[in-house]
Protein backbone atom coordinates (compact mmCIF):
# COMPACT_ATOMS: atom_id res chain seq x y z
CA UNK A 1 0.00 0.00 0.00
CA UNK A 2 1.46 3.34 -1.00
CA UNK A 3 0.86 6.66 -2.67
CA UNK A 4 1.83 5.65 -6.24
CA UNK A 5 2.58 2.28 -7.82
CA UNK A 6 4.38 2.22 -11.14
CA UNK A 7 5.13 -1.23 -12.58
CA UNK A 8 7.43 -1.21 -15.59
CA UNK A 9 7.47 -4.82 -16.75
CA UNK A 10 7.38 -7.80 -14.45
CA UNK A 11 4.54 -9.57 -12.70
CA UNK A 12 2.75 -8.96 -9.40
CA UNK A 13 0.50 -11.50 -7.70
CA UNK A 14 -1.64 -9.95 -5.01
CA UNK A 15 -3.93 -7.03 -4.41
CA UNK A 16 -2.52 -3.51 -4.71
CA UNK A 17 -3.72 -0.24 -3.21
CA UNK A 18 -2.04 3.06 -4.12
CA UNK A 19 -3.80 6.25 -3.13
CA UNK A 20 -2.46 8.59 -5.82
CA UNK A 21 -2.32 6.27 -8.82
CA UNK A 22 -1.41 2.94 -10.36
CA UNK A 23 0.49 2.84 -13.64
CA UNK A 24 1.21 -0.41 -15.47
CA UNK A 25 3.50 -0.46 -18.50
CA UNK A 26 2.68 -2.40 -21.68
CA UNK A 27 4.62 -5.48 -20.52
CA UNK A 28 3.42 -5.50 -16.88
CA UNK A 29 1.11 -8.22 -15.51
CA UNK A 30 -0.95 -7.89 -12.34
CA UNK A 31 -2.94 -10.80 -10.95
CA UNK A 32 -4.98 -9.29 -8.15
CA UNK A 33 -7.33 -6.44 -7.36
CA UNK A 34 -6.54 -2.74 -7.83
CA UNK A 35 -7.74 0.08 -5.58
CA UNK A 36 -6.72 3.68 -6.27
CA UNK A 37 -7.81 7.20 -7.20
CA UNK A 38 -6.61 6.77 -10.78
CA UNK A 39 -5.13 4.07 -13.00
CA UNK A 40 -3.41 3.85 -16.36
CA UNK A 41 -3.10 0.30 -17.63
CA UNK A 42 -0.98 -0.72 -20.58
CA UNK A 43 -0.40 -4.36 -19.67
CA UNK A 44 -2.61 -7.13 -18.31
CA UNK A 45 -4.78 -7.25 -15.17
CA UNK A 46 -6.73 -10.20 -13.83
CA UNK A 47 -8.85 -8.91 -10.97
CA UNK A 48 -11.28 -6.22 -9.90
CA UNK A 49 -10.35 -2.59 -10.61
CA UNK A 50 -11.89 -0.12 -8.15
CA UNK A 51 -10.83 3.45 -8.96
CA UNK A 52 -12.81 6.46 -7.76
CA UNK A 53 -11.25 8.60 -10.49
CA UNK A 54 -10.23 8.04 -14.11
CA UNK A 55 -9.16 4.73 -15.64
CA UNK A 56 -7.23 4.73 -18.92
CA UNK A 57 -6.85 1.44 -20.79
CA UNK A 58 -4.05 1.90 -23.28
CA UNK A 59 -3.90 0.20 -26.68
CA UNK A 60 -2.45 -3.14 -25.52
CA UNK A 61 -4.33 -3.42 -22.21
CA UNK A 62 -5.99 -6.72 -21.33
CA UNK A 63 -8.41 -6.76 -18.39
CA UNK A 64 -10.11 -9.87 -17.06
CA UNK A 65 -12.42 -8.58 -14.33
CA UNK A 66 -14.87 -5.85 -13.46
CA UNK A 67 -14.05 -2.14 -13.44
CA UNK A 68 -15.71 0.39 -11.11
CA UNK A 69 -14.55 3.95 -11.79
CA UNK A 70 -15.51 7.61 -12.18
CA UNK A 71 -14.54 7.76 -15.87
CA UNK A 72 -13.01 5.35 -18.35
CA UNK A 73 -11.05 5.83 -21.54
CA UNK A 74 -10.64 2.72 -23.66
CA UNK A 75 -8.13 3.13 -26.45
CA UNK A 76 -8.48 1.15 -29.67
CA UNK A 77 -6.95 -2.29 -29.20
CA UNK A 78 -7.62 -2.56 -25.45
CA UNK A 79 -9.83 -5.49 -24.41
CA UNK A 80 -12.04 -6.09 -21.37
CA UNK A 81 -13.76 -9.26 -20.26
CA UNK A 82 -15.99 -8.11 -17.42
CA UNK A 83 -18.41 -5.35 -16.48
CA UNK A 84 -17.50 -1.68 -16.48
CA UNK A 85 -19.49 0.69 -14.26
CA UNK A 86 -18.93 4.40 -13.74
CA UNK A 87 -20.38 4.16 -10.25
CA UNK A 88 -18.35 7.16 -9.03
CA UNK A 89 -19.49 9.43 -11.90
CA UNK A 90 -21.07 12.81 -11.19
CA UNK A 91 -24.12 11.89 -13.29
CA UNK A 92 -26.34 8.87 -12.62
CA UNK A 93 -27.92 7.43 -15.80
CA UNK A 94 -30.54 5.55 -13.76
CA UNK A 95 -31.56 8.77 -11.96
CA UNK A 96 -31.81 10.56 -15.32
CA UNK A 97 -34.19 7.99 -16.79
CA UNK A 98 -36.40 7.74 -13.66
CA UNK A 99 -38.17 10.99 -14.56
CA UNK A 100 -38.78 10.29 -18.26
C-alpha positions in Angstrom: 0.0 0.0 0.0 1.5 3.3 -1.0 0.9 6.7 -2.7 1.8 5.6 -6.2 2.6 2.3 -7.8 4.4 2.2 -11.1 5.1 -1.2 -12.6 7.4 -1.2 -15.6 7.5 -4.8 -16.8 7.4 -7.8 -14.4 4.5 -9.6 -12.7 2.8 -9.0 -9.4 0.5 -11.5 -7.7 -1.6 -10.0 -5.0 -3.9 -7.0 -4.4 -2.5 -3.5 -4.7 -3.7 -0.2 -3.2 -2.0 3.1 -4.1 -3.8 6.2 -3.1 -2.5 8.6 -5.8 -2.3 6.3 -8.8 -1.4 2.9 -10.4 0.5 2.8 -13.6 1.2 -0.4 -15.5 3.5 -0.5 -18.5 2.7 -2.4 -21.7 4.6 -5.5 -20.5 3.4 -5.5 -16.9 1.1 -8.2 -15.5 -1.0 -7.9 -12.3 -2.9 -10.8 -11.0 -5.0 -9.3 -8.2 -7.3 -6.4 -7.4 -6.5 -2.7 -7.8 -7.7 0.1 -5.6 -6.7 3.7 -6.3 -7.8 7.2 -7.2 -6.6 6.8 -10.8 -5.1 4.1 -13.0 -3.4 3.9 -16.4 -3.1 0.3 -17.6 -1.0 -0.7 -20.6 -0.4 -4.4 -19.7 -2.6 -7.1 -18.3 -4.8 -7.2 -15.2 -6.7 -10.2 -13.8 -8.9 -8.9 -11.0 -11.3 -6.2 -9.9 -10.3 -2.6 -10.6 -11.9 -0.1 -8.2 -10.8 3.5 -9.0 -12.8 6.5 -7.8 -11.3 8.6 -10.5 -10.2 8.0 -14.1 -9.2 4.7 -15.6 -7.2 4.7 -18.9 -6.9 1.4 -20.8 -4.1 1.9 -23.3 -3.9 0.2 -26.7 -2.4 -3.1 -25.5 -4.3 -3.4 -22.2 -6.0 -6.7 -21.3 -8.4 -6.8 -18.4 -10.1 -9.9 -17.1 -12.4 -8.6 -14.3 -14.9 -5.9 -13.5 -14.1 -2.1 -13.4 -15.7 0.4 -11.1 -14.6 3.9 -11.8 -15.5 7.6 -12.2 -14.5 7.8 -15.9 -13.0 5.4 -18.3 -11.1 5.8 -21.5 -10.6 2.7 -23.7 -8.1 3.1 -26.5 -8.5 1.2 -29.7 -6.9 -2.3 -29.2 -7.6 -2.6 -25.4 -9.8 -5.5 -24.4 -12.0 -6.1 -21.4 -13.8 -9.3 -20.3 -16.0 -8.1 -17.4 -18.4 -5.4 -16.5 -17.5 -1.7 -16.5 -19.5 0.7 -14.3 -18.9 4.4 -13.7 -20.4 4.2 -10.2 -18.4 7.2 -9.0 -19.5 9.4 -11.9 -21.1 12.8 -11.2 -24.1 11.9 -13.3 -26.3 8.9 -12.6 -27.9 7.4 -15.8 -30.5 5.6 -13.8 -31.6 8.8 -12.0 -31.8 10.6 -15.3 -34.2 8.0 -16.8 -36.4 7.7 -13.7 -38.2 11.0 -14.6 -38.8 10.3 -18.3 
